[in-house]
Amino acid sequence: MKIEESSIVETNDYRVIIYPASRPLETKEAKAITEKLFDFLATWAAHGKPLSSSFKIEKNQFIVICVDEEKEMASGCSIDALGKAMKEIDEQYQLGLFDRMKASYVENGEVKTLKLFDFKSKIKSGEISKDIQVFDFSKNTYMEFIGNFLLPFERSWAAGIK
């Protein structure tokens, strides 16, 4: 079964798994990844029971998978299957989806990503202004994602950089 459109419902508090790419996706890549994820999610199951799930590609760089765990809980095996599918995508397109030692932020309307060490150094030296917005990949629910995925520097995890 092929899903033709996102079934994310803004009011439901889905479980969220965020895969941050190290760079923006090219149009051709985004289209191919969309097709792969539609195919995968259409058959994604936990202990033989289908998972009600969807995804979106946010800011052309962050793949956000949503699972409605009120219907069926994602199990270890189903999460492993998702991880395997995402690793295949990561390897094919060299996106750095599993590199958690990076920071992404918006500066002058543009999404930028740096290695975490470089980001911290540039904040400390003032090369990056604190007039930025910072992404937080640790959000676990869709409501957290909506309200707190992109925050002003002073309200983000990065505010603790000294």
C-alpha positions as CSV (number, residue, x, y, z in Angstrom):
1,M,0.0,0.0,0.0
2,K,1.4,3.4,-1.0
3,I,0.6,6.4,1.2
4,E,-0.2,9.4,-1.1
5,E,-0.1,12.2,1.5
6,S,1.0,12.8,5.1
7,S,-1.4,11.7,7.8
8,I,0.1,13.8,10.5
9,V,-2.7,15.4,12.5
10,E,-1.4,18.5,14.2
11,T,-3.4,18.0,17.5
12,N,-2.2,14.4,18.2
13,D,0.8,14.0,20.4
14,Y,2.7,11.4,18.3
15,R,6.1,10.0,19.3
16,V,8.7,11.8,17.2
17,I,12.1,10.6,15.9
18,I,14.2,13.3,14.2
19,Y,16.9,12.5,11.8
20,P,18.9,15.7,11.1
21,A,20.9,15.8,7.9
22,S,24.2,17.6,7.8
23,R,23.1,19.5,4.6
24,P,20.0,20.5,2.8
25,L,18.5,17.8,0.5
26,E,18.6,18.3,-3.2
27,T,15.2,18.2,-4.9
28,K,15.9,14.8,-6.5
29,E,17.1,13.4,-3.2
30,A,14.0,14.6,-1.3
31,K,11.7,13.0,-3.9
32,A,13.5,9.7,-3.7
33,I,13.7,9.7,0.1
34,T,10.0,10.6,0.2
35,E,9.1,7.6,-1.9
36,K,11.3,5.3,0.2
37,L,9.7,6.4,3.4
38,F,6.2,6.2,2.0
39,D,7.0,2.6,1.0
40,F,8.6,1.7,4.3
41,L,6.0,3.3,6.5
42,A,3.2,1.6,4.6
43,T,4.5,-1.8,5.8
44,W,6.1,-0.7,9.2
45,A,4.8,-2.9,12.0
46,A,5.4,-3.9,15.6
47,H,4.9,-7.6,16.3
48,G,2.9,-8.0,13.1
49,K,0.6,-5.0,13.9
50,P,0.8,-2.1,11.6
51,L,2.1,1.2,13.0
52,S,0.1,4.3,12.3
53,S,2.9,6.6,11.2
54,S,3.9,9.4,8.9
55,F,6.8,11.7,8.2
56,K,7.7,15.1,6.9
57,I,10.9,16.7,5.7
58,E,11.3,19.9,7.7
59,K,13.3,22.8,6.4
60,N,14.5,20.6,3.5
61,Q,17.0,19.1,6.0
62,F,15.3,17.3,8.9
63,I,13.4,14.0,8.5
64,V,10.8,13.8,11.2
65,I,9.1,10.4,11.7
66,C,5.8,10.4,13.7
67,V,4.2,7.3,15.3
68,D,0.8,7.3,16.9
69,E,1.5,5.1,19.9
70,E,-2.0,5.4,21.2
71,K,-3.0,2.9,18.4
72,E,0.1,0.7,18.6
73,M,3.5,1.1,20.4
74,A,6.6,1.0,18.4
75,S,8.7,-1.9,19.7
76,G,12.5,-2.4,19.8
77,C,12.3,-4.5,16.6
78,S,10.2,-1.9,14.8
79,I,12.6,0.9,15.9
80,D,15.5,-1.2,14.7
81,A,13.7,-1.7,11.3
82,L,13.3,2.1,11.0
83,G,16.9,2.6,11.9
84,K,18.0,0.1,9.2
85,A,15.8,1.9,6.6
86,M,17.3,5.3,7.7
87,K,20.8,4.0,7.6
88,E,20.3,2.8,4.0
89,I,19.0,6.3,3.1
90,D,22.0,7.8,5.0
91,E,24.5,5.7,3.2
92,Q,23.0,6.2,-0.2
93,Y,22.9,10.0,0.1
94,Q,25.7,10.7,2.6
95,L,23.5,12.8,4.8
96,G,25.1,12.3,8.3
97,L,21.7,11.4,9.8
98,F,23.3,9.6,12.7
99,D,26.0,12.1,13.5
100,R,24.7,13.7,16.7
101,M,27.8,15.8,17.2
102,K,26.5,18.7,15.1
103,A,24.5,21.8,15.6
104,S,22.0,23.3,13.2
105,Y,20.7,26.9,13.4
106,V,19.1,29.6,11.4
107,E,21.1,32.7,10.6
108,N,19.8,35.4,8.3
109,G,16.9,33.1,7.3
110,E,19.3,30.3,6.2
111,V,19.7,26.9,7.9
112,K,23.3,26.2,8.7
113,T,24.9,23.1,10.2
114,L,28.3,22.9,11.8
115,K,30.2,20.2,13.8
116,L,29.3,20.8,17.5
117,F,32.9,21.7,18.4
118,D,33.0,24.4,15.6
119,F,29.6,25.7,16.6
120,K,30.6,26.2,20.2
121,S,34.0,27.8,19.2
122,K,32.2,30.3,16.9
123,I,29.6,31.2,19.6
124,K,32.4,31.8,22.2
125,S,34.5,33.9,19.8
126,G,31.4,35.9,18.6
127,E,31.8,34.7,15.0
128,I,28.2,33.5,15.3
129,S,25.8,36.1,16.7
130,K,23.5,35.1,19.5
131,D,20.7,36.5,17.3
132,I,20.1,33.1,15.8
133,Q,17.6,30.4,16.3
134,V,18.8,26.9,17.2
135,F,17.3,23.5,16.4
136,D,16.8,20.9,19.1
137,F,16.8,17.3,17.8
138,S,16.0,15.8,21.2
139,K,12.2,16.3,21.0
140,N,10.3,13.1,21.7
141,T,6.7,14.1,21.0
142,Y,5.0,16.0,18.2
143,M,3.7,18.7,20.5
144,E,7.3,19.3,21.8
145,F,8.5,19.4,18.2
146,I,5.9,22.0,17.1
147,G,6.6,24.3,20.0
148,N,10.3,23.8,20.7
149,F,12.2,22.4,17.7
150,L,13.5,25.8,16.7
151,L,14.1,28.3,19.5
152,P,15.8,31.6,19.9
153,F,19.4,31.1,21.1
154,E,18.7,32.3,24.6
155,R,15.9,29.8,25.1
156,S,17.8,26.9,23.4
157,W,20.2,24.3,24.7
158,A,23.0,26.4,23.2
159,A,22.4,29.2,25.8
160,G,24.6,27.2,28.1
161,I,27.7,27.6,26.0
162,K,30.2,29.7,27.9
